[in-house]
Amino acid sequence: MPNADYIYIGGGFPEIFGKELEANESMRTSILEAHNNNIPIYAECGGLMYLGEKLLNQEEQEFNMVGIFSGISKMTSSLKRFGYCIGVAKENTLLSKKGESIKGHEFHHSIFESDEKCVYSMRKERDGNIVEEWDGGYSKGNTLATYLHTHFYNNLNCIENFLKKGNK
């Protein structure tokens, strides 16, 4: 990825491909090098799991991942989040300026255990009422990883913020 201007890692099922992801050392190294070279990287859901240090699948097998964020992704037996939600940036990130909202949805059967600080105050609303609140998303340099699947059409400022980061 030496010629990449931006990297976007979408969701997926890294727990199914842990062995293959770990074995692809050149890809993991190139993503880490891109991060170290300040290339903007945005990862969501499975992408967050990939950018952590380790992944523990359903069979309790542990795999090395990229390692941008300290922590381990662990699969759970039940759905941890499901539905549309809103995140308010606690600080400037790759997609949002402090105080800006970002909308999308979450659905995952995993948790990311980390000592890294979360950069979004997340909430789920129903009929105008907040029904759940949590913290989420991790930011380091020009890299942002979150369980949130961002709805970009409803967050056009995110695209603008993302593109501006690549022009620096």
N, CA and C atoms as an extended XYZ file, in Angstrom:
504
Properties=species:S:1:pos:R:3:atomname:S:1:resname:S:1:resid:I:1 pbc="F F F"
N         0.792       -1.197        0.000 N   MET     1
C         0.000        0.000        0.000 CA  MET     1
C         0.839        1.268        0.000 C   MET     1
N         1.990        1.265       -0.591 N   PRO     2
C         2.832        2.464       -0.528 CA  PRO     2
C         2.239        3.663       -1.249 C   PRO     2
N         1.344        3.456       -2.205 N   ASN     3
C         0.785        4.565       -2.965 CA  ASN     3
C        -0.602        4.975       -2.498 C   ASN     3
N        -1.086        4.456       -1.402 N   ALA     4
C        -2.431        4.778       -0.931 CA  ALA     4
C        -2.476        6.189       -0.356 C   ALA     4
N        -3.510        6.935       -0.740 N   ASP     5
C        -3.740        8.255       -0.155 CA  ASP     5
C        -4.628        8.149        1.075 C   ASP     5
N        -5.505        7.163        1.078 N   TYR     6
C        -6.442        6.902        2.164 CA  TYR     6
C        -6.645        5.394        2.243 C   TYR     6
N        -7.032        4.929        3.418 N   ILE     7
C        -7.387        3.512        3.571 CA  ILE     7
C        -8.721        3.445        4.297 C   ILE     7
N        -9.648        2.693        3.718 N   TYR     8
C       -10.957        2.457        4.335 CA  TYR     8
C       -11.106        0.950        4.507 C   TYR     8
N       -11.313        0.514        5.750 N   ILE     9
C       -11.490       -0.912        6.035 CA  ILE     9
C       -12.903       -1.088        6.564 C   ILE     9
N       -13.753       -1.666        5.752 N   GLY    10
C       -15.152       -1.844        6.128 CA  GLY    10
C       -15.352       -3.012        7.068 C   GLY    10
N       -16.602       -3.277        7.348 N   GLY    11
C       -16.953       -4.392        8.227 CA  GLY    11
C       -16.751       -5.724        7.528 C   GLY    11
N       -17.069       -6.761        8.219 N   GLY    12
C       -16.894       -8.110        7.687 CA  GLY    12
C       -16.884       -9.094        8.827 C   GLY    12
N       -16.221      -10.181        8.639 N   PHE    13
C       -16.183      -11.239        9.646 CA  PHE    13
C       -14.745      -11.691        9.878 C   PHE    13
N       -13.912      -10.832       10.473 N   PRO    14
C       -12.514      -11.216       10.670 CA  PRO    14
C       -12.357      -12.450       11.549 C   PRO    14
N       -13.327      -12.706       12.404 N   GLU    15
C       -13.239      -13.889       13.274 CA  GLU    15
C       -13.243      -15.186       12.466 C   GLU    15
N       -13.837      -15.164       11.292 N   ILE    16
C       -13.869      -16.347       10.431 CA  ILE    16
C       -12.527      -16.530        9.717 C   ILE    16
N       -11.848      -15.418        9.475 N   PHE    17
C       -10.611      -15.448        8.697 CA  PHE    17
C        -9.390      -15.063        9.525 C   PHE    17
N        -9.445      -15.284       10.826 N   GLY    18
C        -8.340      -14.913       11.712 CA  GLY    18
C        -7.010      -15.492       11.285 C   GLY    18
N        -7.018      -16.770       10.931 N   LYS    19
C        -5.776      -17.444       10.527 CA  LYS    19
C        -5.186      -16.790        9.279 C   LYS    19
N        -6.038      -16.513        8.292 N   GLU    20
C        -5.574      -15.912        7.043 CA  GLU    20
C        -5.113      -14.466        7.259 C   GLU    20
N        -5.857      -13.724        8.074 N   LEU    21
C        -5.468      -12.339        8.348 CA  LEU    21
C        -4.126      -12.282        9.070 C   LEU    21
N        -3.935      -13.173       10.032 N   GLU    22
C        -2.662      -13.224       10.747 CA  GLU    22
C        -1.526      -13.611        9.797 C   GLU    22
N        -1.786      -14.562        8.904 N   ALA    23
C        -0.751      -15.050        7.985 CA  ALA    23
C        -0.336      -13.997        6.955 C   ALA    23
N        -1.222      -13.049        6.672 N   ASN    24
C        -0.911      -12.018        5.677 CA  ASN    24
C        -0.113      -10.891        6.343 C   ASN    24
N         1.096      -11.255        6.716 N   GLU    25
C         1.967      -10.342        7.457 CA  GLU    25
C         2.325       -9.097        6.650 C   GLU    25
N         2.491       -9.246        5.350 N   SER    26
C         2.853       -8.082        4.532 CA  SER    26
C         1.731       -7.040        4.536 C   SER    26
N         0.481       -7.481        4.529 N   MET    27
C        -0.644       -6.541        4.582 CA  MET    27
C        -0.695       -5.855        5.942 C   MET    27
N        -0.556       -6.633        7.006 N   ARG    28
C        -0.589       -6.048        8.352 CA  ARG    28
C         0.532       -5.024        8.514 C   ARG    28
N         1.709       -5.375        8.022 N   THR    29
C         2.857       -4.471        8.120 CA  THR    29
C         2.632       -3.209        7.301 C   THR    29
N         2.085       -3.357        6.099 N   SER    30
C         1.882       -2.179        5.245 CA  SER    30
C         0.823       -1.244        5.824 C   SER    30
N        -0.205       -1.790        6.461 N   ILE    31
C        -1.215       -0.935        7.097 CA  ILE    31
C        -0.609       -0.209        8.292 C   ILE    31
N         0.183       -0.910        9.078 N   LEU    32
C         0.852       -0.278       10.219 CA  LEU    32
C         1.819        0.809        9.738 C   LEU    32
N         2.542        0.542        8.667 N   GLU    33
C         3.443        1.558        8.103 CA  GLU    33
C         2.662        2.762        7.594 C   GLU    33
N         1.520        2.520        6.950 N   ALA    34
C         0.678        3.627        6.482 CA  ALA    34
C         0.232        4.479        7.669 C   ALA    34
N        -0.174        3.822        8.746 N   HIS    35
C        -0.553        4.547        9.968 CA  HIS    35
C         0.627        5.374       10.475 C   HIS    35
N         1.791        4.759       10.556 N   ASN    36
C         2.987        5.460       11.042 CA  ASN    36
C         3.400        6.610       10.125 C   ASN    36
N         3.013        6.534        8.849 N   ASN    37
C         3.291        7.605        7.882 CA  ASN    37
C         2.141        8.604        7.777 C   ASN    37
N         1.190        8.509        8.705 N   ASN    38
C         0.082        9.463        8.825 CA  ASN    38
C        -0.906        9.426        7.659 C   ASN    38
N        -0.988        8.292        6.956 N   ILE    39
C        -2.008        8.110        5.921 CA  ILE    39
C        -3.352        7.971        6.640 C   ILE    39
N        -4.391        8.711        6.225 N   PRO    40
C        -5.693        8.572        6.882 CA  PRO    40
C        -6.255        7.153        6.717 C   PRO    40
N        -6.626        6.551        7.840 N   ILE    41
C        -7.205        5.203        7.850 CA  ILE    41
C        -8.507        5.261        8.633 C   ILE    41
N        -9.591        4.797        8.005 N   TYR    42
C       -10.875        4.682        8.695 CA  TYR    42
C       -11.295        3.222        8.650 C   TYR    42
N       -11.623        2.679        9.813 N   ALA    43
C       -12.030        1.268        9.912 CA  ALA    43
C       -13.309        1.180       10.722 C   ALA    43
N       -14.245        0.361       10.242 N   GLU    44
C       -15.493        0.200       10.980 CA  GLU    44
C       -15.781       -1.273       11.246 C   GLU    44
N       -16.253       -1.540       12.439 N   CYS    45
C       -16.681       -2.852       12.919 CA  CYS    45
C       -15.573       -3.900       12.749 C   CYS    45
N       -15.674       -4.763       11.758 N   GLY    46
C       -14.625       -5.755       11.540 CA  GLY    46
C       -13.273       -5.103       11.299 C   GLY    46
N       -13.287       -3.902       10.741 N   GLY    47
C       -12.052       -3.146       10.550 CA  GLY    47
C       -11.424       -2.747       11.873 C   GLY    47
N       -12.261       -2.361       12.845 N   LEU    48
C       -11.767       -2.083       14.199 CA  LEU    48
C       -11.095       -3.321       14.766 C   LEU    48
N       -11.735       -4.458       14.624 N   MET    49
C       -11.182       -5.710       15.140 CA  MET    49
C        -9.827       -6.005       14.493 C   MET    49
N        -9.709       -5.711       13.212 N   TYR    50
C        -8.471       -5.965       12.474 CA  TYR    50
C        -7.342       -5.031       12.915 C   TYR    50
N        -7.671       -3.808       13.285 N   LEU    51
C        -6.635       -2.848       13.665 CA  LEU    51
C        -6.174       -2.994       15.109 C   LEU    51
N        -6.863       -3.819       15.901 N   GLY    52
C        -6.414       -4.088       17.265 CA  GLY    52
C        -5.200       -5.011       17.266 C   GLY    52
N        -4.711       -5.314       18.460 N   GLU    53
C        -3.534       -6.194       18.572 CA  GLU    53
C        -3.873       -7.655       18.332 C   GLU    53
N        -4.977       -8.102       18.909 N   LYS    54
C        -5.317       -9.533       18.890 CA  LYS    54
C        -6.800       -9.725       18.595 C   LYS    54
N        -7.107      -10.921       18.138 N   LEU    55
C        -8.483      -11.342       17.897 CA  LEU    55
C        -8.660      -12.733       18.478 C   LEU    55
N        -9.681      -12.894       19.294 N   LEU    56
C       -10.011      -14.188       19.880 CA  LEU    56
C       -11.336      -14.635       19.269 C   LEU    56
N       -11.304      -15.743       18.509 N   ASN    57
C       -12.524      -16.187       17.829 CA  ASN    57
C       -13.401      -17.049       18.740 C   ASN    57
N       -14.484      -17.574       18.185 N   GLN    58
C       -15.439      -18.378       18.956 CA  GLN    58
C       -14.818      -19.640       19.530 C   GLN    58
N       -13.795      -20.157       18.876 N   GLU    59
C       -13.129      -21.383       19.334 CA  GLU    59
C       -11.994      -21.083       20.308 C   GLU    59
N       -11.924      -19.825       20.782 N   GLU    60
C       -10.880      -19.397       21.729 CA  GLU    60
C        -9.480      -19.422       21.107 C   GLU    60
N        -9.402      -19.372       19.780 N   GLN    61
C        -8.109      -19.267       19.101 CA  GLN    61
C        -7.739      -17.790       19.016 C   GLN    61
N        -6.480      -17.484       19.324 N   GLU    62
C        -6.018      -16.098       19.322 CA  GLU    62
C        -5.142      -15.840       18.104 C   GLU    62
N        -5.382      -14.699       17.453 N   PHE    63
C        -4.634      -14.330       16.252 CA  PHE    63
C        -4.087      -12.918       16.387 C   PHE    63
N        -2.885      -12.712       15.870 N   ASN    64
C        -2.295      -11.376       15.822 CA  ASN    64
C        -2.946      -10.585       14.702 C   ASN    64
N        -3.265       -9.324       15.002 N   MET    65
C        -3.826       -8.430       14.002 CA  MET    65
C        -2.834       -7.293       13.759 C   MET    65
N        -3.275       -6.165       13.251 N   VAL    66
C        -2.382       -5.083       12.833 CA  VAL    66
C        -1.661       -4.433       14.015 C   VAL    66
N        -2.373       -4.156       15.100 N   GLY    67
C        -1.729       -3.616       16.293 CA  GLY    67
C        -1.644       -2.106       16.392 C   GLY    67
N        -2.451       -1.381       15.649 N   ILE    68
C        -2.464        0.076       15.802 CA  ILE    68
C        -3.043        0.448       17.163 C   ILE    68
N        -4.109       -0.238       17.557 N   PHE    69
C        -4.749        0.014       18.849 CA  PHE    69
C        -4.463       -1.146       19.788 C   PHE    69
N        -4.042       -0.822       21.002 N   SER    70
C        -3.803       -1.890       21.974 CA  SER    70
C        -5.150       -2.452       22.398 C   SER    70
N        -5.230       -3.754       22.472 N   GLY    71
C        -6.467       -4.389       22.885 CA  GLY    71
C        -6.742       -5.654       22.105 C   GLY    71
N        -7.782       -6.338       22.556 N   ILE    72
C        -8.158       -7.617       21.953 CA  ILE    72
C        -9.654       -7.626       21.656 C   ILE    72
N       -10.000       -8.105       20.483 N   SER    73
C       -11.398       -8.310       20.116 CA  SER    73
C       -11.784       -9.717       20.525 C   SER    73
N       -12.906       -9.828       21.214 N   LYS    74
C       -13.399      -11.132       21.662 CA  LYS    74
C       -14.821      -11.327       21.166 C   LYS    74
N       -15.064      -12.491       20.618 N   MET    75
C       -16.403      -12.825       20.155 CA  MET    75
C       -17.286      -13.134       21.359 C   MET    75
N       -18.560      -12.789       21.238 N   THR    76
C       -19.526      -13.031       22.305 CA  THR    76
C       -20.635      -13.937       21.789 C   THR    76
N       -21.337      -14.548       22.699 N   SER    77
C       -22.412      -15.462       22.299 CA  SER    77
C       -23.700      -14.719       21.954 C   SER    77
N       -23.770      -13.444       22.309 N   SER    78
C       -24.985      -12.679       22.021 CA  SER    78
C       -24.644      -11.373       21.311 C   SER    78
N       -25.644      -10.806       20.688 N   LEU    79
C       -25.509       -9.537       19.995 CA  LEU    79
C       -25.243       -8.442       21.020 C   LEU    79
N       -24.177       -7.671       20.827 N   LYS    80
C       -23.806       -6.630       21.792 CA  LYS    80
C       -24.486       -5.303       21.485 C   LYS    80
N       -24.605       -4.955       20.263 N   ARG    81
C       -25.271       -3.719       19.849 CA  ARG    81
C       -26.057       -4.029       18.583 C   ARG    81
N       -27.184       -3.332       18.460 N   PHE    82
C       -27.989       -3.500       17.263 CA  PHE    82
C       -28.835       -2.254       17.072 C   PHE    82
N       -28.714       -1.632       15.915 N   GLY    83
C       -29.594       -0.527       15.574 CA  GLY    83
C       -28.862        0.762       15.254 C   GLY    83
N       -29.681        1.748       14.923 N   TYR    84
C       -29.150        3.058       14.571 CA  TYR    84
C       -28.718        3.797       15.819 C   TYR    84
N       -27.660        4.587       15.684 N   CYS    85
C       -27.161        5.337       16.827 CA  CYS    85
C       -26.458        6.604       16.355 C   CYS    85
N       -26.183        7.447       17.324 N   ILE    86
C       -25.540        8.734       17.080 CA  ILE    86
C       -24.320        8.820       17.974 C   ILE    86
N       -23.231        9.296       17.418 N   GLY    87
C       -22.026        9.534       18.207 CA  GLY    87
C       -21.673       11.008       18.176 C   GLY    87
N       -21.294       11.545       19.315 N   VAL    88
C       -20.832       12.928       19.397 CA  VAL    88
C       -19.342       12.885       19.720 C   VAL    88
N       -18.553       13.538       18.876 N   ALA    89
C       -17.099       13.505       19.035 CA  ALA    89
C       -16.674       14.243       20.304 C   ALA    89
N       -15.890       13.554       21.126 N   LYS    90
C       -15.333       14.158       22.340 CA  LYS    90
C       -14.090       14.980       22.020 C   LYS    90
N       -13.526       14.749       20.852 N   GLU    91
C       -12.319       15.447       20.390 CA  GLU    91
C       -12.308       15.380       18.873 C   GLU    91
N       -11.409       16.106       18.246 N   ASN    92
C       -11.276       16.028       16.791 CA  ASN    92
C       -10.808       14.629       16.407 C   ASN    92
N       -11.449       14.067       15.381 N   THR    93
C       -11.068       12.757       14.859 CA  THR    93
C       -10.924       12.867       13.342 C   THR    93
N       -10.612       11.780       12.730 N   LEU    94
C       -10.474       11.727       11.281 CA  LEU    94
C       -11.763       12.149       10.572 C   LEU    94
N       -12.925       11.814       11.139 N   LEU    95
C       -14.204       12.112       10.496 CA  LEU    95
C       -14.945       13.291       11.093 C   LEU    95
N       -14.691       13.612       12.343 N   SER    96
C       -15.504       14.602       13.051 CA  SER    96
C       -14.648       15.600       13.804 C   SER    96
N       -15.177       16.807       13.882 N   LYS    97
C       -14.582       17.799       14.773 CA  LYS    97
C       -15.268       17.657       16.131 C   LYS    97
N       -14.576       18.062       17.178 N   LYS    98
C       -15.122       17.969       18.527 CA  LYS    98
C       -16.521       18.588       18.555 C   LYS    98
N       -17.480       17.840       19.118 N   GLY    99
C       -18.854       18.310       19.238 CA  GLY    99
C       -19.753       17.941       18.075 C   GLY    99
N       -19.182       17.519       16.947 N   GLU   100
C       -20.003       17.131       15.797 CA  GLU   100
C       -20.609       15.752       16.019 C   GLU   100
N       -21.786       15.560       15.436 N   SER   101
C       -22.473       14.266       15.512 CA  SER   101
C       -22.184       13.452       14.266 C   SER   101
N       -22.185       12.151       14.458 N   ILE   102
C       -22.013       11.205       13.363 CA  ILE   102
C       -23.087       10.133       13.547 C   ILE   102
N       -23.748        9.762       12.460 N   LYS   103
C       -24.849        8.803       12.541 CA  LYS   103
C       -24.514        7.541       11.763 C   LYS   103
N       -25.067        6.449       12.233 N   GLY   104
C       -24.872        5.174       11.563 CA  GLY   104
C       -25.582        4.079       12.324 C   GLY   104
N       -25.105        2.862       12.165 N   HIS   105
C       -25.698        1.739       12.892 CA  HIS   105
C       -24.596        0.807       13.382 C   HIS   105
N       -24.925        0.075       14.409 N   GLU   106
C       -24.018       -0.937       14.950 CA  GLU   106
C       -24.757       -2.264       15.023 C   GLU   106
N       -24.039       -3.319       14.726 N   PHE   107
C       -24.514       -4.682       14.974 CA  PHE   107
C       -23.288       -5.569       15.037 C   PHE   107
N       -23.040       -6.131       16.194 N   HIS   108
C       -21.851       -6.965       16.335 CA  HIS   108
C       -21.999       -7.949       17.480 C   HIS   108
N       -21.312       -9.061       17.322 N   HIS   109
C       -21.247      -10.125       18.327 CA  HIS   109
C       -19.849      -10.179       18.932 C   HIS   109
N       -19.286       -9.015       19.204 N   SER   110
C       -17.939       -8.966       19.768 CA  SER   110
C       -17.795       -7.740       20.651 C   SER   110
N       -16.726       -7.763       21.434 N   ILE   111
C       -16.335       -6.601       22.224 CA  ILE   111
C       -14.861       -6.339       21.945 C   ILE   111
N       -14.460       -5.094       22.090 N   PHE   112
C       -13.048       -4.740       21.963 CA  PHE   112
C       -12.590       -4.280       23.337 C   PHE   112
N       -11.760       -5.097       23.978 N   GLU   113
C       -11.246       -4.775       25.309 CA  GLU   113
C        -9.931       -4.032       25.150 C   GLU   113
N        -9.908       -2.796       25.651 N   SER   114
C        -8.741       -1.947       25.447 CA  SER   114
C        -8.656       -0.892       26.538 C   SER   114
N        -7.453       -0.432       26.786 N   ASP   115
C        -7.238        0.705       27.680 CA  ASP   115
C        -7.192        2.015       26.896 C   ASP   115
N        -7.341        1.929       25.582 N   GLU   116
C        -7.368        3.142       24.757 CA  GLU   116
C        -8.616        3.949       25.122 C   GLU   116
N        -8.495        5.269       25.058 N   LYS   117
C        -9.662        6.100       25.376 CA  LYS   117
C       -10.617        6.131       24.190 C   LYS   117
N       -11.902        6.184       24.497 N   CYS   118
C       -12.936        6.275       23.468 CA  CYS   118
C       -13.130        7.737       23.079 C   CYS   118
N       -13.403        7.975       21.809 N   VAL   119
C       -13.480        9.340       21.295 CA  VAL   119
C       -14.893        9.788       20.923 C   VAL   119
N       -15.878        8.908       21.075 N   TYR   120
C       -17.266        9.279       20.809 CA  TYR   120
C       -18.147        8.919       21.999 C   TYR   120
N       -19.073        9.825       22.316 N   SER   121
C       -20.163        9.521       23.246 CA  SER   121
C       -21.307        9.032       22.373 C   SER   121
N       -21.650        7.775       22.510 N   MET   122
C       -22.648        7.141       21.650 CA  MET   122
C       -23.996        7.099       22.358 C   MET   122
N       -25.053        7.151       21.561 N   ARG   123
C       -26.392        7.001       22.133 CA  ARG   123
C       -27.335        6.394       21.100 C   ARG   123
N       -28.305        5.704       21.635 N   LYS   124
C       -29.377        5.136       20.820 CA  LYS   124
C       -30.653        5.835       21.255 C   LYS   124
N       -31.416        6.312       20.281 N   GLU   125
C       -32.662        7.011       20.577 CA  GLU   125
C       -33.841        6.239       20.013 C   GLU   125
N       -34.950        6.371       20.704 N   ARG   126
C       -36.209        5.800       20.224 CA  ARG   126
C       -37.314        6.791       20.561 C   ARG   126
N       -38.057        7.203       19.559 N   ASP   127
C       -39.146        8.168       19.736 CA  ASP   127
C       -38.671        9.432       20.445 C   ASP   127
N       -37.463        9.883       20.097 N   GLY   128
C       -36.925       11.107       20.662 CA  GLY   128
C       -36.327       10.971       22.050 C   GLY   128
N       -36.350        9.774       22.599 N   ASN   129
C       -35.790        9.539       23.932 CA  ASN   129
C       -34.509        8.718       23.832 C   ASN   129
N       -33.540        9.055       24.669 N   ILE   130
C       -32.304        8.278       24.728 CA  ILE   130
C       -32.587        6.994       25.499 C   ILE   130
N       -32.356        5.853       24.855 N   VAL   131
C       -32.631        4.565       25.498 CA  VAL   131
C       -31.358        3.829       25.913 C   VAL   131
N       -30.211        4.282       25.390 N   GLU   132
C       -28.947        3.645       25.760 CA  GLU   132
C       -27.803        4.609       25.447 C   GLU   132
N       -26.781        4.602       26.299 N   GLU   133
C       -25.596        5.426       26.086 CA  GLU   133
C       -24.345        4.607       26.369 C   GLU   133
N       -23.279        4.866       25.623 N   TRP   134
C       -22.002        4.195       25.821 CA  TRP   134
C       -20.912        5.021       25.135 C   TRP   134
N       -19.684        4.681       25.373 N   ASP   135
C       -18.551        5.315       24.705 CA  ASP   135
C       -18.005        4.361       23.654 C   ASP   135
N       -17.511        4.905       22.554 N   GLY   136
C       -16.976        4.057       21.494 CA  GLY   136
C       -16.035        4.814       20.586 C   GLY   136
N       -15.375        4.073       19.732 N   GLY   137
C       -14.457        4.641       18.756 CA  GLY   137
C       -13.097        4.941       19.348 C   GLY   137
N       -12.071        4.688       18.545 N   TYR   138
C       -10.689        4.890       18.979 CA  TYR   138
C        -9.955        5.678       17.904 C   TYR   138
N        -9.150        6.634       18.339 N   SER   139
C        -8.437        7.491       17.404 CA  SER   139
C        -6.978        7.587       17.819 C   SER   139
N        -6.116        7.468       16.831 N   LYS   140
C        -4.680        7.589       17.068 CA  LYS   140
C        -4.069        8.148       15.789 C   LYS   140
N        -3.461        9.336       15.893 N   GLY   141
C        -2.912        9.958       14.695 CA  GLY   141
C        -4.011       10.195       13.677 C   GLY   141
N        -3.800        9.754       12.462 N   ASN   142
C        -4.782        9.896       11.390 CA  ASN   142
C        -5.611        8.625       11.206 C   ASN   142
N        -5.705        7.812       12.253 N   THR   143
C        -6.462        6.559       12.181 CA  THR   143
C        -7.655        6.621       13.120 C   THR   143
N        -8.811        6.199       12.618 N   LEU   144
C       -10.035        6.117       13.413 CA  LEU   144
C       -10.646        4.743       13.196 C   LEU   144
N       -10.999        4.086       14.289 N   ALA   145
C       -11.651        2.775       14.208 CA  ALA   145
C       -12.820        2.769       15.181 C   ALA   145
N       -13.948        2.246       14.721 N   THR   146
C       -15.161        2.241       15.527 CA  THR   146
C       -16.067        1.092       15.097 C   THR   146
N       -16.946        0.669       15.992 N   TYR   147
C       -17.947       -0.327       15.609 CA  TYR   147
C       -19.036        0.289       14.731 C   TYR   147
N       -19.139        1.594       14.718 N   LEU   148
C       -20.189        2.286       13.974 CA  LEU   148
C       -19.992        2.132       12.466 C   LEU   148
N       -21.043        1.694       11.790 N   HIS   149
C       -21.085        1.711       10.327 CA  HIS   149
C       -21.680        3.065        9.955 C   HIS   149
N       -20.822        3.972        9.537 N   THR   150
C       -21.242        5.348        9.280 CA  THR   150
C       -22.125        5.429        8.044 C   THR   150
N       -23.206        6.183        8.172 N   HIS   151
C       -24.088        6.463        7.041 CA  HIS   151
C       -23.594        7.775        6.430 C   HIS   151
N       -22.710        7.681        5.445 N   PHE   152
C       -22.021        8.864        4.937 CA  PHE   152
C       -22.952        9.888        4.300 C   PHE   152
N       -24.033        9.447        3.663 N   TYR   153
C       -24.938       10.413        3.044 CA  TYR   153
C       -25.574       11.315        4.099 C   TYR   153
N       -25.734       10.804        5.290 N   ASN   154
C       -26.298       11.583        6.392 CA  ASN   154
C       -25.198       12.299        7.175 C   ASN   154
N       -23.958       12.162        6.748 N   ASN   155
C       -22.803       12.740        7.441 CA  ASN   155
C       -21.812       13.301        6.425 C   ASN   155
N       -22.282       14.168        5.550 N   LEU   156
C       -21.413       14.666        4.478 CA  LEU   156
C       -20.189       15.397        5.015 C   LEU   156
N       -20.309       16.010        6.185 N   ASN   157
C       -19.148       16.680        6.771 CA  ASN   157
C       -18.042       15.677        7.085 C   ASN   157
N       -18.399       14.420        7.348 N   CYS   158
C       -17.390       13.383        7.616 CA  CYS   158
C       -16.502       13.162        6.400 C   CYS   158
N       -17.110       13.131        5.231 N   ILE   159
C       -16.344       12.945        3.996 CA  ILE   159
C       -15.395       14.122        3.801 C   ILE   159
N       -15.906       15.321        4.014 N   GLU   160
C       -15.073       16.519        3.874 CA  GLU   160
C       -13.900       16.478        4.854 C   GLU   160
N       -14.176       16.152        6.110 N   ASN   161
C       -13.110       16.062        7.119 CA  ASN   161
C       -12.082       15.000        6.735 C   ASN   161
N       -12.565       13.847        6.274 N   PHE   162
C       -11.693       12.740        5.876 CA  PHE   162
C       -10.774       13.160        4.727 C   PHE   162
N       -11.351       13.787        3.702 N   LEU   163
C       -10.565       14.185        2.538 CA  LEU   163
C        -9.551       15.270        2.878 C   LEU   163
N        -9.917       16.177        3.762 N   LYS   164
C        -8.984       17.233        4.173 CA  LYS   164
C        -7.766       16.650        4.878 C   LYS   164
N        -7.954       15.586        5.634 N   LYS   165
C        -6.834       14.969        6.356 CA  LYS   165
C        -5.784       14.430        5.392 C   LYS   165
N        -6.220       13.990        4.224 N   GLY   166
C        -5.284       13.446        3.251 CA  GLY   166
C        -4.517       14.509        2.493 C   GLY   166
N        -4.978       15.734        2.586 N   ASN   167
C        -4.326       16.823        1.857 CA  ASN   167
C        -3.243       17.507        2.674 C   ASN   167
N        -2.961       17.003        3.861 N   LYS   168
C        -1.956       17.649        4.724 CA  LYS   168
C        -0.609       17.021        4.553 C   LYS   168
